[in-house]
Amino acid sequence: MADEIQILKDFVEGKISDHDFEQQLYINSALEKLLSDSAVNWYGTYLQGTTAFLYLIGQNYKNTEGRLNAHETVQLFLNKIGIEVVTSAKHTDDYELLLRICPKFIDAEADFIEKYIVPEDKTLSKAERKQYMKQRYAELFKYQTKPPKWIQNPDWPIKNEKPLYFLGQVDLKKGELFHDEGSIFLFIDAETGIVETVKQLY
């Protein structure tokens, strides 16, 4: 068990890669047994009703959000079994950078952001990564005059892994056709010329 606890500590401290940790989850039966310990009390946490192992095995280690979820869960597990550890801030910093850079009118899936927004070059400085991601958002999420002013959560359509071009929005007034006020957001697929709409009401 000591070896498996060391693996967990190394992951939280940033001494082993996300990929290597994910592989350990699949091949290390002793680690699976440790993380599945039913004696750990998860009452009042997001792990209530499941195990740390099942939660960790379900994360996507190829995107920033999944890696942060795994990192925080391992840290929580170690705390629950009474082991203190000095945590690496890398996963939190990466995720917070993504949140700061993403325009408020965009809410793309984590996998899309990882594939098309986050730079592959891991040697870039924080400032260079920030500039790169800002540029990628501007290149991919284009609009005619101004971005959508969403009423509810952002819902920018992405087809075949490409965001549609935003044409504009039309206000809807409460009346014969609509029971509530709102807006219709118009998008066009630049390749097919097909217009798609998103309706949001107050």
N, C-alpha and C positions, 0 to 999 in steps of 0.2 A: 504493500500500500504506500510505502514511503516514496517509491519511484513515481507512482501515479500522482501523488500530492505535489511532487517536485515538478511534474509536467504542468500541472495546473498553475503553480506559482510562476513557472517560467513563461507561461502564456500571458498571465496578467502583468508580469514585469516586462514583457516585450522581448524576452530572450529566445523565444521560438516563433516561427512565422505562423500566420493564420492557416496556411496550407498544411504545414506539418501538424498543427494541433488538430485540424479537421481529420487528417489521416489517422491520428491516434484514436479518435473517437470510433473509427471504423474497425481498426485492427487490434486494439488493446482491450481485451475482455475484462481485465482487472480494472481499467479506467471506467468502463461501462458499469461494472458492478458498484464501484465507489460512487459514481454520479447518480446511480439509481437507488441509493440507500433510502429506504422507506422511513428510517428513524429521524431523518432531517425534517424539521417542522417548517413547512412552507405556508402555513396559515397566514392570510393577509397579504401575500405577495402574488405576483403574476404567475408563479409556479404552483400555486395551490391547485391540487387536482392532477398534477403531472409530476415528472421528475426532471432534474437538471439535465440528465442525459437526453431524454426525449426532446426537451426544448433545444438543446445545443445541436442535436443531430438534424433538427429541422431548420436551422439557420442557413442563409446563403452567404458563404464566406467569400464570394466574389464581389460583393458590394459593401459599401461603407456601413450601411445601416445594420446588415447582418453581422458584420465583424464587431461592431460596437455592442450589439445585443449579446453576442457570445462572450465578449470581454467582461461586460457587467455581470453576466450570469455566473461566470466562473468566480469572479470576485465575491459575489454574494454567497456562493456556495462555500468558499473558503472561510468567509466570516461566520457562516452558520455553524461550521465545525470547529470554530475557535482558532483559526490560523490567520494571523495578521500578515499582510503583504504590502509592499510598496508598489503601487500600480503605475503602469506606463500611461501617460496622457495622450499618446498618439491617436488612439481610436476616437476618443472624445474630441480632440482637436480637429481631426479629419472631418468628423460629422458636423461639428459646429461651423467649420469653414463652408461646407456644402450648404448649410442652412442660411448662412450670411450671404452667399453668392447668388443663390437661387432667387430670381425675381418673384415678387409676391403674386403675380398673375399666372405663375406656372407651378404645377404640382405633378411632375412626371414620376413614373415608377422608379424605384431605386435601381433596378437593373438597367433601365434606359440611361439614367444619369451616369452610372458606372461605365457603361459602354461608350457613350457618345459625348459626355461632358468632362469627366475626370481624365486628366492627362495620363497617358501610359508611362511617360518618363518620370520615374520616381526620384530622380536626382534634382528635379526642379525645386527652387526655393519656394517658400510659402507665397511670396509676392508674385512669383512667376506662375505658380499654380492658380492663384486667384485671377490673374490677368487672362490666363488661358481659358479658364472656365467661363468668365464673363464673355469672352469672345465667342465661345462655342454656343452659349445661350443665344447670343445675338444672331449668330449665323443660322441656327436651327429654328428658332421661334420668331418668325417674321410676321410683320403686320403692315397694313397699308398706311395708316396715319398714326394711330396710337393703340396700345395694347388693350385687351378686354378689361372692362371694369366689372368683375364678377359680382353677382349678388350673393351667391353661395360659394362653395369651395371651387377653386379653379378646376376647369374641366376641358382643357385644350386637347382636341382630338389628335391622336397619332395613328397614322395608317402605314402599314408596312415599314414600321420603325422610322417614319418621317412625320414630324409635326406638320399639320395643314397650315396654310397661309391664312391669317386672320384679316377679313375684309372690313368688318365693323359690326356694330350692334344696333338693333332696332328696339326702341322702348315700346312696351306693351301697356296699354291703359286698361284699367278695370272697366268692364262694360259687358256688351252682349256676348262676346266670344271668350272673355277671360274673367274669372271671378276674382283674380288678384292682379296687381301690377307686377311687371317684371321686364325682362329683355330677351330677345332672340339674338344669339351670337352667330355670325355668318363666317364660315371657313370654306376655303376652296383647296382642292387637291391640284397642285400645280401640274401634275403629270396627266391627269385624266380630265381636268376641268370640271369635275363634279363638285357641287356645292353641298356642304353639310351644315346642319344647324344644331345649336345647343340652346335649349330653353331653360331659363331659370326664373322663378317667381319669388316674390317677397313672402 
